[in-house]
Amino acid sequence: MTIREAAVALSTDEAGRFAGLLESNGEALTSAWTDAVAGLLRGRLSHAELHRQIAELQKGFQSALSGGAADLEAEAAGELRALLSEVSSTRARQGFSATETAVSIFALKEAVLTVLDQDSATDAATLRDYVSFSSFIDRAGLFTFDSYVRAREELISDQAEQLLELSTPVVKLWEGVVAVPLVGTLDSARAQVVMERLLQTLVDTGSPYAIIDITGVPAVDTQVAQHILKTVVAARLMGADCIISGIRPQIAQTIVALGIEFGDIATKASLADALRHVLRQTDATAGRRGAGRRES
């Protein structure tokens, strides 16, 4: 055992004694702990909800210590770790800070001291045990902090993914015509989402035409052009013709300067021009079909 481990680990006897303390002073500890945390959270959580969380955590600590958990990594502390992780995830979703979440655990030390001060039977040995128990709580608070950070990162990642999907809508403009209005920078991750959503919409609607509108894209460089071209090629493999709209004068000059070639892909200055182009193509196709039926 290292010096650090010795500083934070409880002996089996110490764990048992404090498990007894938590059990025999259950309601008093829960009330003192709840009051301490309520002051830190400044009423942002209802007293009833906070009391319920504290009571569950107290039972978790008691169960871990009763099982002889010398530290938080012990098998007997598994339920306590699960409770701490759940509290961290809940607080992250509710908008509490990592500090507010961790100090909610550290506040148990203040609650224990409150109970010990009120107990006339408290002796020096009990206070020495408290030092070891305090280290155990510190480890629980740090575990809660780490769990909060992981939960917050996952939440931010999920929100970023949702925003990415919302920022790349595929809309149906006309029967057989869908459009992807792009706004903002088009990076690799977003280009992949655009391609996937466009292809899925083409499958769902059976549309033969797709308009990719880049009016809201502030600048087009080689990378952006490559993303657009890949999307057009993927759509063509699905049997759909693509038209690129929103080619402003500045964008046109940049494309020429960079030597970007769109080949036989139709480009238009505005979304309205692109839609008119598609409708003319649709009318021409319908006319050829009608002529073919009359000849037959």
DRENPAKOL-915780 format. One record per residue (C-alpha): residue number from 1; x, y, z; residue in three letters. Coordinates in pm, whole numbers, always signed. Layout:
N
PATI     n        u        v        w   res
PATI   NUM        X        Y        Z   ALA
...
REM end
This chain:
296
PATI     n        u        v        w   res
PATI     1       +0       +0       +0   MET
PATI     2     +138     +344      -95   THR
PATI     3     +143     +645     +136   ILE
PATI     4     -143     +800      -65   ARG
PATI     5     -353     +483      -39   GLU
PATI     6     -286     +462     +334   ALA
PATI     7     -404     +821     +373   ALA
PATI     8     -742     +758     +212   VAL
PATI     9     -818     +397     +299   ALA
PATI    10    -1035     +300     +592   LEU
PATI    11     -964       +0     +810   SER
PATI    12    -1240     -260     +839   THR
PATI    13    -1303     -154    +1199   ASP
PATI    14    -1323     +213    +1109   GLU
PATI    15    -1562     +139     +824   ALA
PATI    16    -1781      -66    +1055   GLY
PATI    17    -1789     +200    +1326   ARG
PATI    18    -1892     +471    +1085   PHE
PATI    19    -2150     +246     +926   ALA
PATI    20    -2298     +217    +1274   GLY
PATI    21    -2285     +593    +1315   LEU
PATI    22    -2474     +646     +988   LEU
PATI    23    -2734     +390    +1087   GLU
PATI    24    -2794     +505    +1443   SER
PATI    25    -2813     +872    +1347   ASN
PATI    26    -2987     +822    +1014   GLY
PATI    27    -3257    +1086    +1027   GLU
PATI    28    -3042    +1346    +1202   ALA
PATI    29    -2763    +1302     +947   LEU
PATI    30    -3003    +1315     +654   THR
PATI    31    -3157    +1639     +783   SER
PATI    32    -2819    +1802     +858   ALA
PATI    33    -2678    +1693     +521   TRP
PATI    34    -2986    +1812     +334   THR
PATI    35    -2976    +2152     +507   ASP
PATI    36    -2606    +2194     +424   ALA
PATI    37    -2657    +2111      +56   VAL
PATI    38    -2973    +2322      +29   ALA
PATI    39    -2772    +2624     +136   GLY
PATI    40    -2510    +2553     -130   LEU
PATI    41    -2765    +2505     -409   LEU
PATI    42    -2962    +2816     -307   ARG
PATI    43    -3305    +2663     -361   GLY
PATI    44    -3242    +2546     -718   ARG
PATI    45    -3363    +2198     -620   LEU
PATI    46    -3680    +2133     -420   SER
PATI    47    -3627    +2033      -59   HIS
PATI    48    -3826    +1711     -105   ALA
PATI    49    -3621    +1603     -408   GLU
PATI    50    -3296    +1694     -236   LEU
PATI    51    -3397    +1505      +80   HIS
PATI    52    -3473    +1196     -130   ARG
PATI    53    -3134    +1211     -305   GLN
PATI    54    -2948    +1261      +24   ILE
PATI    55    -3132     +973     +190   ALA
PATI    56    -3037     +739      -97   GLU
PATI    57    -2675     +851      -87   LEU
PATI    58    -2661     +803     +288   GLN
PATI    59    -2789     +448     +251   LYS
PATI    60    -2527     +394      -19   GLY
PATI    61    -2248     +510     +212   PHE
PATI    62    -2385     +296     +494   GLN
PATI    63    -2409      -12     +271   SER
PATI    64    -2054      +34     +140   ALA
PATI    65    -1907      +80     +488   LEU
PATI    66    -2109     -208     +633   SER
PATI    67    -1962     -427     +361   GLY
PATI    68    -1613     -334     +476   GLY
PATI    69    -1526     -105     +183   ALA
PATI    70    -1181      +31     +261   ALA
PATI    71    -1198     +272      -32   ASP
PATI    72    -1432     +371     -314   LEU
PATI    73    -1286     +116     -557   GLU
PATI    74    -1381     -179     -334   ALA
PATI    75    -1644     -423     -458   GLU
PATI    76    -1866     -341     -161   ALA
PATI    77    -1881      +22     -280   ALA
PATI    78    -2031      -70     -618   GLY
PATI    79    -2382      +48     -528   GLU
PATI    80    -2242     +373     -388   LEU
PATI    81    -2047     +440     -709   ARG
PATI    82    -2364     +382     -910   ALA
PATI    83    -2556     +630     -694   LEU
PATI    84    -2282     +891     -724   LEU
PATI    85    -2276     +849    -1103   SER
PATI    86    -2655     +883    -1121   GLU
PATI    87    -2648    +1203     -914   VAL
PATI    88    -2371    +1342    -1138   SER
PATI    89    -2567    +1266    -1458   SER
PATI    90    -2886    +1414    -1315   THR
PATI    91    -2714    +1731    -1200   ARG
PATI    92    -2540    +1770    -1537   ALA
PATI    93    -2877    +1754    -1718   ARG
PATI    94    -3030    +1998    -1468   GLN
PATI    95    -2760    +2257    -1537   GLY
PATI    96    -2573    +2244    -1206   PHE
PATI    97    -2198    +2302    -1211   SER
PATI    98    -1936    +2037    -1136   ALA
PATI    99    -1846    +2223     -816   THR
PATI   100    -2205    +2234     -695   GLU
PATI   101    -2232    +1860     -758   THR
PATI   102    -1910    +1769     -578   ALA
PATI   103    -1969    +1990     -273   VAL
PATI   104    -2303    +1818     -225   SER
PATI   105    -2097    +1510     -133   ILE
PATI   106    -1835    +1699      +67   PHE
PATI   107    -2120    +1844     +276   ALA
PATI   108    -2157    +1500     +441   LEU
PATI   109    -1847    +1581     +648   LYS
PATI   110    -2019    +1889     +791   GLU
PATI   111    -2330    +1683     +867   ALA
PATI   112    -2126    +1417    +1048   VAL
PATI   113    -1947    +1681    +1256   LEU
PATI   114    -2283    +1834    +1348   THR
PATI   115    -2404    +1497    +1475   VAL
PATI   116    -2078    +1429    +1660   LEU
PATI   117    -2092    +1770    +1832   ASP
PATI   118    -2439    +1691    +1958   GLN
PATI   119    -2331    +1349    +2090   ASP
PATI   120    -2192    +1373    +2443   SER
PATI   121    -2034    +1029    +2403   ALA
PATI   122    -1799    +1146    +2128   THR
PATI   123    -1439    +1079    +2231   ASP
PATI   124    -1091    +1124    +2085   ALA
PATI   125    -1100     +782    +1920   ALA
PATI   126    -1417     +873    +1733   THR
PATI   127    -1259    +1197    +1612   LEU
PATI   128     -953    +1003    +1489   ARG
PATI   129    -1187     +773    +1297   ASP
PATI   130    -1350    +1082    +1149   TYR
PATI   131    -1022    +1180     +984   VAL
PATI   132    -1013     +852     +792   SER
PATI   133    -1382     +874     +710   PHE
PATI   134    -1332    +1231     +586   SER
PATI   135    -1076    +1103     +336   SER
PATI   136    -1330     +846     +214   PHE
PATI   137    -1583    +1125     +155   ILE
PATI   138    -1318    +1326      -30   ASP
PATI   139    -1264    +1034     -266   ARG
PATI   140    -1640    +1010     -319   ALA
PATI   141    -1656    +1382     -397   GLY
PATI   142    -1374    +1356     -651   LEU
PATI   143    -1542    +1053     -809   PHE
PATI   144    -1861    +1258     -839   THR
PATI   145    -1668    +1544    -1000   PHE
PATI   146    -1512    +1310    -1258   ASP
PATI   147    -1849    +1146    -1327   SER
PATI   148    -2007    +1487    -1377   TYR
PATI   149    -1741    +1587    -1630   VAL
PATI   150    -1794    +1267    -1830   ARG
PATI   151    -2172    +1309    -1819   ALA
PATI   152    -2143    +1673    -1925   ARG
PATI   153    -1915    +1585    -2217   GLU
PATI   154    -2161    +1321    -2336   GLU
PATI   155    -2448    +1570    -2305   LEU
PATI   156    -2259    +1834    -2504   ILE
PATI   157    -2168    +1576    -2769   SER
PATI   158    -2533    +1468    -2802   ASP
PATI   159    -2650    +1828    -2825   GLN
PATI   160    -2386    +1907    -3088   ALA
PATI   161    -2505    +1610    -3293   GLU
PATI   162    -2867    +1721    -3263   GLN
PATI   163    -2776    +2076    -3367   LEU
PATI   164    -2582    +1938    -3661   LEU
PATI   165    -2887    +1747    -3779   GLU
PATI   166    -3112    +2049    -3729   LEU
PATI   167    -2872    +2270    -3926   SER
PATI   168    -2890    +2043    -4232   THR
PATI   169    -3260    +2006    -4319   PRO
PATI   170    -3376    +1841    -4640   VAL
PATI   171    -3705    +1996    -4757   VAL
PATI   172    -3949    +1898    -5029   LYS
PATI   173    -4003    +2198    -5261   LEU
PATI   174    -4219    +2035    -5526   TRP
PATI   175    -4337    +1694    -5627   GLU
PATI   176    -4016    +1514    -5719   GLY
PATI   177    -3791    +1803    -5606   VAL
PATI   178    -3606    +1822    -5274   VAL
PATI   179    -3362    +2085    -5153   ALA
PATI   180    -3077    +2109    -4902   VAL
PATI   181    -3032    +2471    -4785   PRO
PATI   182    -2680    +2492    -4643   LEU
PATI   183    -2600    +2763    -4389   VAL
PATI   184    -2258    +2816    -4234   GLY
PATI   185    -1931    +2632    -4277   THR
PATI   186    -1940    +2291    -4442   LEU
PATI   187    -1682    +2066    -4275   ASP
PATI   188    -1627    +1691    -4312   SER
PATI   189    -1862    +1589    -4030   ALA
PATI   190    -2143    +1812    -4151   ARG
PATI   191    -2090    +1708    -4514   ALA
PATI   192    -2137    +1346    -4410   GLN
PATI   193    -2466    +1431    -4236   VAL
PATI   194    -2582    +1627    -4543   VAL
PATI   195    -2506    +1334    -4772   MET
PATI   196    -2677    +1078    -4548   GLU
PATI   197    -2992    +1286    -4500   ARG
PATI   198    -3017    +1377    -4867   LEU
PATI   199    -2978    +1017    -4982   LEU
PATI   200    -3232     +894    -4728   GLN
PATI   201    -3482    +1160    -4839   THR
PATI   202    -3430    +1063    -5204   LEU
PATI   203    -3511     +703    -5110   VAL
PATI   204    -3814     +801    -4902   ASP
PATI   205    -3965    +1040    -5160   THR
PATI   206    -3841     +888    -5485   GLY
PATI   207    -3748    +1238    -5602   SER
PATI   208    -3546    +1255    -5927   PRO
PATI   209    -3414    +1609    -5857   TYR
PATI   210    -3218    +1758    -5568   ALA
PATI   211    -3116    +2120    -5525   ILE
PATI   212    -2813    +2197    -5307   ILE
PATI   213    -2842    +2563    -5210   ASP
PATI   214    -2521    +2728    -5085   ILE
PATI   215    -2659    +3080    -5046   THR
PATI   216    -2589    +3065    -4673   GLY
PATI   217    -2234    +2931    -4709   VAL
PATI   218    -2003    +3228    -4641   PRO
PATI   219    -1711    +3103    -4850   ALA
PATI   220    -1637    +2817    -5085   VAL
PATI   221    -1286    +2673    -5089   ASP
PATI   222    -1147    +2354    -5237   THR
PATI   223    -1251    +2146    -4937   GLN
PATI   224    -1611    +2274    -4942   VAL
PATI   225    -1630    +2216    -5318   ALA
PATI   226    -1506    +1859    -5275   GLN
PATI   227    -1775    +1793    -5013   HIS
PATI   228    -2043    +1926    -5246   ILE
PATI   229    -1915    +1723    -5541   LEU
PATI   230    -1912    +1403    -5336   LYS
PATI   231    -2272    +1467    -5233   THR
PATI   232    -2372    +1523    -5598   VAL
PATI   233    -2200    +1202    -5708   VAL
PATI   234    -2369    +1004    -5429   ALA
PATI   235    -2709    +1146    -5528   ALA
PATI   236    -2649    +1058    -5893   ARG
PATI   237    -2573     +701    -5794   LEU
PATI   238    -2922     +703    -5641   MET
PATI   239    -3065     +818    -5976   GLY
PATI   240    -3118    +1185    -5889   ALA
PATI   241    -2989    +1490    -6077   ASP
PATI   242    -2843    +1768    -5862   CYS
PATI   243    -2848    +2141    -5919   ILE
PATI   244    -2628    +2375    -5716   ILE
PATI   245    -2787    +2713    -5641   SER
PATI   246    -2667    +3022    -5460   GLY
PATI   247    -2364    +3091    -5679   ILE
PATI   248    -2311    +3457    -5591   ARG
PATI   249    -2060    +3673    -5783   PRO
PATI   250    -1800    +3644    -5506   GLN
PATI   251    -1844    +3266    -5491   ILE
PATI   252    -1816    +3242    -5872   ALA
PATI   253    -1491    +3440    -5871   GLN
PATI   254    -1347    +3221    -5595   THR
PATI   255    -1442    +2901    -5778   ILE
PATI   256    -1273    +3027    -6097   VAL
PATI   257     -962    +3143    -5908   ALA
PATI   258     -928    +2805    -5737   LEU
PATI   259     -975    +2619    -6064   GLY
PATI   260    -1267    +2419    -5926   ILE
PATI   261    -1458    +2231    -6194   GLU
PATI   262    -1822    +2137    -6143   PHE
PATI   263    -1827    +1961    -6482   GLY
PATI   264    -2176    +1900    -6616   ASP
PATI   265    -2345    +1987    -6287   ILE
PATI   266    -2606    +2260    -6335   ALA
PATI   267    -2540    +2575    -6129   THR
PATI   268    -2778    +2865    -6069   LYS
PATI   269    -2755    +3203    -5902   ALA
PATI   270    -3056    +3153    -5675   SER
PATI   271    -3284    +2885    -5537   LEU
PATI   272    -3572    +3025    -5747   ALA
PATI   273    -3362    +2992    -6065   ASP
PATI   274    -3278    +2634    -5971   ALA
PATI   275    -3643    +2547    -5912   LEU
PATI   276    -3745    +2700    -6247   ARG
PATI   277    -3471    +2497    -6415   HIS
PATI   278    -3599    +2177    -6256   VAL
PATI   279    -3959    +2252    -6351   LEU
PATI   280    -3855    +2309    -6714   ARG
PATI   281    -3671    +1979    -6706   GLN
PATI   282    -3977    +1811    -6559   THR
PATI   283    -4208    +1961    -6823   ASP
PATI   284    -3969    +1857    -7101   ALA
PATI   285    -3954    +1502    -6969   THR
PATI   286    -4333    +1487    -6940   ALA
PATI   287    -4365    +1620    -7296   GLY
PATI   288    -4133    +1355    -7435   ARG
PATI   289    -4325    +1084    -7254   ARG
PATI   290    -4655    +1215    -7393   GLY
PATI   291    -4516    +1225    -7746   ALA
PATI   292    -4388     +873    -7710   GLY
PATI   293    -4729     +746    -7600   ARG
PATI   294    -4902     +917    -7896   ARG
PATI   295    -4655     +765    -8145   GLU
PATI   296    -4708     +420    -7998   SER
REM end
